[in-house]
């Protein structure tokens, strides 16, 4: 699986700087939000082939490749990244969006949806990385940060990736993913310092947009727990739960056709406007 794209990155203005994104297709506005160690390249399998009647955009979050010097004084937090999503949607003049987030990016997408529910047509949370029961010291970013700061970058990345995805994952990663992770290794040092907060139950209960909770059949148990935890609390939202067979945490990379089909089937059931 290649993560290279024949798409020209474009700038979008946010607080005190600009971020980069790529775009593919025309139709309903849809935004893809990557997780830890990644950038817009993570969504290459979704961007490589236009989805019917979908204007698909993937944004590299603040501090992530290729614009890693933007607003260095602003923090690495879920709240800051969610705020940046809003700035990008304003810049694009997108009043509503189908929002897709993976792993930590699912936390960012959820935070934006909870603060701006009228701007969400639908919400897809792929293996959301919620800090449920793990102690802060066992957080994957915290485990990796010390090694990265000491210059042991590959060792730190191996710790993080194997903790998140399962033992021996880093060794088996495709070269393009390794390159992307190396390009974004410094973000784990920032991530290790961010506050670990769960969304409040009362806020989750107010969310009414259609939600798809999607995971890989072989994803680590922590992601199954997160999906179940959210489903139990999103009592007002119509929820679809999907499991991608023969896939783990990187389900959109391992089984892109199945992941894309799940997106399209879900979006076909969502009205063009969800106001």
N, C-alpha and C positions, 0 to 999 in steps of 0.2 A: 504494500500500500504506500503510494507516494503522497507526501503532504505539500508538494510543490503545486503552484497555481498559475495559470496563464491569465491572471487578473491583475490589473494595476491598482495598487493601494491608493486610497484617497484620504485626504485629511478631513477631520471634523472638529470644530471648535468646542472645547469644554473649559471649565474654570482654569484660568492661568495657563492656557496652552492648547494643544491639539492632540488628538489621537488618530490612529489609522484604522481604516476598515476596508473591506472589499465587498463588492456587490455583484449579484447574479440574478437575472430573470426580471420579469415584470408581473405586477398583479398585487395581491394582498401584501401589505408590509409585514415582514417577519424578520426577527432579529435573533441571532445565535450568540450565546454568551459562554465563553470557554471557562475552564477551571484552572487549577493550580499548574504552574510550570508551562502553561500553554499560551497561545495567542490565536489570531484568526486562522492560522494555518491548520489548527486542530480540526476545523470543519471542512477541510478540503474535499472529503468524499460527498458532502452535501452540496458544496459549491461547484463541483466540477461539472455536474449535469443539472441544467435548470429544472426546477420542479414546476409542473404546470400551474400557471396563473399565480405564481408566488414571486414577490420581490424579496429576495433573500439577501440579508446583509450580516456580516460577521465582523465584530469589533474587537480589536485588541485592547484589553483593559489598561488603565493607567499603570505605568511603570513596566509594561510588558513590551516585548519586541513588536515592531521596529522603532517605536518612539519611546525609548527608555529614559530619556532625560526630561520628560514633561513634568513640570510642577513637582520637583523632588521633595519640596517641603510639605506637600500635602500627604496625608497618611495613606497607608495601605489598609483599608477597612472595607467591609461589606457596604457600609453606608456611603462611603465616598464613591465606590464603584457604581452603586445604584444611582447616586446623584449624576454621575457621568452618563449613565444610560438615558436619563431624562434630558440632559443637555443635548445628547446626540439626536434623540427623537425630535426635540424642538428644532434643531438645525435642519433636519430632514423634512420638517413640517409633516410629521406622522402623528396624527391625533390618537390613533389606536394601533396596536401591534399584537401579532402572535409572537409571544416571547418564549424562547427555548434556552434553558440553562443546564449545564452539565457540571456535576460535582460541586466544587465551591461556586462555580458560576450559577448553579441552581439556587444557592443561598442569595446571591446577588439579584437574580431574577425575582425570587420570592420577596425579597426586601422591597424592590421597586414596586411589585404588584400590590403589596400591603399598603404602601404609602400613596400609590396612584392607581387605585382600582379601576377608574373610568378609562384609563389609557390601555388597559389590557383586554384584548379580545379573547385570547386564550393563553394558557400557561402550561408549558411542558417542563417538568423537572426530572432530569435524567440522573439517577443515582445521586440525589442531593447529599452533600457532605455536611451533615449536622453534628455538632458536638454534643452527643447525647450522654453517654456514660463514661467516656474516656477522660482520665485525669489530664490536666494541661500538660504535664510532663511527658505524657505518651502521645501527644499530638504529633502527627507525622512531620509537620513543618519544624516543630521544636526539636525533634530527634535529628533532623538533617541540618539545621541551621548552624550548629557549632562546627561541624565538619566543613561546611561551605565557607564559613568565615575564616577557618584555618587554612583555606586553600585546597582542601581535599574535596574538590567539587564533585567528581564522579562518585566518590564514596558517599557523599551526602545525598546525591540524587538517587543512588541505589537504595539507600535507607528509606527515602521518601517513597519512591515508586513501589518498592517491594512491600512496604507497609500498607500502602493504599490499594494496590492491585493484587497482592499475593506474592509469595516467595518466588524468587528467580525471574520476576517479570522484567527487571531492568536489563538483565543479560540477553533476554530474548526480544527486546524492543527493536523495531525497525530503525535503520540509520536516520531516517528523517525525523522520527520522534525524538531520538537521542539528541539530534542537532537542535531541535526546538527546545528541549528541556535545558540543554546547556546555555542556549541564548537567554533563557529566563531563570537561570539558577539563582540569581541574586534576589529574586522576588520571594523566595522561601525565607530569607532572613527577615524581610519585612513581615511576611505572613506569620512567622513564629511569634511576633510581638503583638499581633492584633487581638482584641478582646473576643473571647469565645462566648457568644450569646445565642440562645435559642429564641425564635419568634414566640411571642406571647400567645397562649391558647385563645384568649379573647379576640385577638387580631385575626388569627387563622380562621376563627368561626365566622368572621364577617365577609370572608372572600367568597364571591358568588360566580366568578368567571369559570368556564369549563377548564378543568385541570387534567392533564395526563401525567401520571407517575410511571416512569419507564425505567427498567433496570435490565441488567444482563443476567442470564440464567446462572452464570458462574461468578457473579459479582460477590465480593466479600460480604459477610453477614452484616457488617455495620451499615451498608447501604439498604439492605432489606429492612433493617430496623428503622432507618430514617424514613423510608417510603411508607411503612406502616404507621409510624408515629404521626406523620403528616395526614394520612388518610383518616385517621381516627379523630383529628381535630378540625379538618376542613368540612365541617358538618353542613354548610350551606352551599358548597360548590359541587356541581356534577363532576364526578371523578371517574376517569378511565385508568385502569391499571394494566400495564403491558409488560411482558417479560420477553426479551429477545433470546431465542434459543442459541446455544453454542457460542455464547459471548460472555465477556466479563465486564469490568468497569468501562473499558473503552469500546462500548458496544457499537457506536456509530462508525468506528474505524474497522472493527473486526467483521461486522455484518452491516455494511452501509445500505445495501438494498433493503434489508428487513427494517432497518431504522427509518429510512426514507419513506417506506410504505406505511409504517406506523404513523409518522408525522402526517402524511397526506390523508390517511383514513380518518385521523382525528380532526384535522382541519376541515374536511368535507362536512363534518357534523356540526361545525361551529358557524353561526350566522355571520354574515359579512360585517355586521355591526353588533356590538355587545353592550350598547349603552342602555 
